[in-house]
Amino acid sequence: MDQPIAYLKGKFVPASECALPMYDLGIVLGAAVTDFLRTFHQRPYRMDDHIQRFYRSCKYARIQPPVDLAESISISEHLLKTNAPFHPGQELGLIFYMTAGENSVYAGAAGIPANPSPSYVQHTFPMRFDLFRDIFVNGVHCMTPAPRHWPPQCLSSKIKNRNRLHMWIGEQEIRQLDATAMPLYLDVHGNITETGGSNFVIFRDGKVISPRRNNVLWGISLTVLEEILAQLGVPFIEDDIQTYDVVNADEAWIPTTPYCLGPVVKINGVPIGDGTPGPMWRRIIDHWSGIVDKDIYRETAEAT
């Protein structure tokens, strides 16, 4: 094979041939769930956590995976082993994607087969840490767009899905105001939830506060952060937080798979703390680096 491979509906195929038909229900109805992990030293990080969450998302969405969890892990390991040599010295991202299957007549709900066969995709890509360099060097400016986060009463926040049109619209809205800003979504009551690709927490008065887990997708990186804080003896709590609390925080952070933990230095134009990446954030990143045996700060801040 002269190119990386992907897994598509039961077969390993050249990555360039990994595509779904236009009548797949993931496209027609957005009936799709997903997950994403990264490697350290080209080895998967917290794979069991990611795949188990992926399978829980499938169950909630009534999408029956065509293979069991153990076989999914085997598929992932084969993809990473095969594709790593195409990107020597680079870390890989691994995507899990499952749709409800194909609807060849493209007639909405009326045309869906009684038992569609789910479309299962896994693929990898080289991580581009240069895209995140400014996050570590200067910090993130978060802004709250008009579109609100999906209420958990409509769609459980615990499922990682592809129904993110509201986030796309929110991102376009924010980019017209500040092309470098990151949208941070409020719920219908004005509480902070999450961004389009990360959780959000604040550090204030010696403790870390996260939005309540019923209102956000509880990220694997957020779980790791909670574990690190326990090791450091820093209290971690869940509570409703609003922009008032963020403005008055000492620091704010975004836990996320690609770069683990990013510093947020402004919200809606108002500095958080002194407006620069804070010392507690750096302390946690350095501790995280010890866990994975890699300098996470250098990997991102000095990426070219």
Buried (B, 14 or more C-beta within 10 A) or exposed (E): EEEBBBBBBEEBBEBEEBEBEEBBBBBBBBBBBBBBBBBBEBEBBBBEBBBBBBBBBBEBBEBBBBBEEEEBBEBBBBBBEBBBEBBEEBBBBBBBBBBBBBBEEEEEEEEBEEEBEBBBBBBBBBBEBEEBBEBBBBBBBBBBBEBBBBEBEEEBBBBBBBBBEBBEBBBEBBBEEEEEBBBBBBBEEEBBBBBBBBBBBBBBEEEBBBBBBEBBBBBBBBBBBBEBBEEEEBEBEBEBBEBEBBBEBBBBBBBBBBBBBBBBBBBBEEEBBEEBBBEBBBEBBEBBBEBBEBBBBEBBBEBE
